[in-house]
Amino acid sequence: MMTRFVLYSPDPTVGIFLGDCLGLGFWSLMAPTGQEAAVTFATEAEAAAFVASWSEQPKFAIEIRPVEADDGIFATVAACVKAGLPAWDPNADGDITGTMVSRAQAETLFETSGATSTPAPKVERKGDF
């Protein structure tokens, strides 16, 4: 496993950036559409540049957080939980309520040995977003 970076919004309706398709972004708390892992970026600068490239900037806060990518590219739900990020239900129907599961539930649902109960430290943002 290697350290990479994910986009995360602490907004209770957004969550972790899972990826995009045809210009639509998918977030863990907004209809995760079966996505069992989040896209990662090699560096903080790469993640910030990706956000800066969006034609419309989000109205919610975005943090760049470190995570151990399971296969070097994607971070599974369990990897995100281990990094102190919230778990999500990949099969949620898009109803924001009930999509996020608590850390305690995630620890019972996913292998999280070695996970700490403190959130991962915030990474200094690069660029304006």
Backbone torsions as a table, in degrees:
resi	resn	phi	psi	omega
1	MET	NA	152.0	179.2
2	MET	-135.4	151.5	179.1
3	THR	-75.9	127.0	176.0
4	ARG	-134.1	-169.9	-174.4
5	PHE	-132.9	142.2	175.9
6	VAL	-118.9	159.5	173.1
7	LEU	-93.5	132.6	-177.4
8	TYR	-138.7	136.0	172.9
9	SER	-115.3	127.0	176.9
10	PRO	-73.3	-5.2	176.8
11	ASP	-57.2	129.6	-175.7
12	PRO	-66.7	-2.6	177.9
13	THR	-112.6	4.4	-172.9
14	VAL	-117.1	-70.9	178.0
15	GLY	86.5	-137.5	-173.8
16	ILE	-97.7	136.7	176.9
17	PHE	-72.2	123.1	-177.2
18	LEU	-97.1	-24.0	-178.9
19	GLY	147.7	-175.8	178.3
20	ASP	-141.9	159.2	179.2
21	CYS	-150.6	128.0	179.9
22	LEU	52.6	36.7	177.1
23	GLY	83.6	0.2	178.5
24	LEU	-101.4	129.1	177.2
25	GLY	-88.2	143.4	178.1
26	PHE	-117.5	129.5	-177.7
27	TRP	-121.4	152.7	-172.9
28	SER	-61.4	-26.4	179.8
29	LEU	-103.0	2.9	178.5
30	MET	-122.6	88.3	177.9
31	ALA	46.8	75.8	-178.1
32	PRO	-65.9	-5.3	171.7
33	THR	46.0	43.5	175.9
34	GLY	79.8	5.5	-178.7
35	GLN	-75.6	115.6	-177.7
36	GLU	-94.2	-0.4	-179.9
37	ALA	-149.8	156.6	179.2
38	ALA	-101.8	144.3	173.9
39	VAL	-67.6	146.5	177.9
40	THR	-123.9	166.9	179.6
41	PHE	-122.5	147.7	-177.1
42	ALA	-67.6	-34.6	-177.9
43	THR	-138.2	163.2	174.5
44	GLU	-61.7	-40.2	-178.8
45	ALA	-63.1	-39.4	178.2
46	GLU	-63.6	-42.2	179.1
47	ALA	-64.1	-45.1	179.8
48	ALA	-64.1	-40.0	179.0
49	ALA	-64.9	-37.0	178.2
50	PHE	-61.1	-47.8	179.3
51	VAL	-63.4	-42.2	-179.3
52	ALA	-62.8	-23.8	-178.6
53	SER	-78.8	-11.2	-178.5
54	TRP	-67.0	137.1	179.8
55	SER	-67.5	-29.4	175.2
56	GLU	-121.2	123.6	178.7
57	GLN	-80.7	141.7	-177.5
58	PRO	-67.0	155.1	178.3
59	LYS	-93.8	4.3	-180.0
60	PHE	-116.1	157.6	-180.0
61	ALA	-69.3	143.5	175.6
62	ILE	-127.3	132.4	175.7
63	GLU	-114.3	149.7	175.1
64	ILE	-104.2	118.1	-174.1
65	ARG	-119.7	141.5	176.6
66	PRO	-76.5	147.1	178.3
67	VAL	-153.3	150.4	175.2
68	GLU	-86.7	109.9	-178.5
69	ALA	-73.0	128.1	-175.4
70	ASP	-59.4	-44.3	-176.6
71	ASP	-116.4	14.8	-178.9
72	GLY	90.2	-9.5	-179.0
73	ILE	-129.3	-46.2	-175.7
74	PHE	-112.0	151.4	177.2
75	ALA	-115.4	116.4	179.1
76	THR	-68.7	171.6	175.6
77	VAL	-54.9	-47.2	-178.3
78	ALA	-61.1	-40.6	178.9
79	ALA	-64.9	-39.1	178.9
80	CYS	-66.6	-41.9	178.3
81	VAL	-62.6	-43.2	179.3
82	LYS	-60.1	-31.2	178.9
83	ALA	-83.0	2.3	178.4
84	GLY	91.1	9.9	178.8
85	LEU	-94.6	159.7	-178.4
86	PRO	-74.7	147.1	175.4
87	ALA	-76.5	163.1	175.1
88	TRP	-140.6	160.9	176.9
89	ASP	-98.8	108.8	-178.0
90	PRO	-58.5	-23.8	-175.9
91	ASN	-99.9	13.6	178.8
92	ALA	-60.6	147.5	-174.8
93	ASP	-84.2	5.5	179.8
94	GLY	102.1	-10.4	175.2
95	ASP	-74.8	117.5	-175.3
96	ILE	-59.0	-37.9	-179.6
97	THR	-68.7	130.6	178.0
98	GLY	85.5	-0.9	-179.8
99	THR	-74.5	-43.8	-177.6
100	MET	-81.5	138.5	173.7
101	VAL	-106.4	151.6	-177.4
102	SER	-71.2	163.0	178.0
103	ARG	-59.2	-41.5	179.7
104	ALA	-61.0	-42.7	177.8
105	GLN	-65.0	-41.1	-178.7
106	ALA	-63.2	-38.5	-179.7
107	GLU	-66.3	-25.5	176.4
108	THR	-87.2	-22.6	-178.2
109	LEU	-90.3	-28.4	-173.4
110	PHE	-127.8	152.3	175.3
111	GLU	-67.6	112.3	-178.4
112	THR	-129.7	30.5	179.6
113	SER	-58.0	135.6	-179.1
114	GLY	88.0	-4.7	179.6
115	ALA	-71.3	145.0	176.7
116	THR	-101.8	159.4	-179.2
117	SER	-88.4	-5.5	177.7
118	THR	-94.8	143.2	-179.6
119	PRO	-64.6	154.5	176.0
120	ALA	-63.5	146.8	179.9
121	PRO	-65.3	147.9	177.4
122	LYS	-70.1	140.6	178.4
123	VAL	-94.9	137.3	178.8
124	GLU	-58.5	133.0	-179.2
125	ARG	-74.5	145.3	175.1
126	LYS	-115.3	128.1	-179.9
127	GLY	85.4	177.7	-179.5
128	ASP	-102.5	112.1	173.9
129	PHE	-157.9	NA	NA
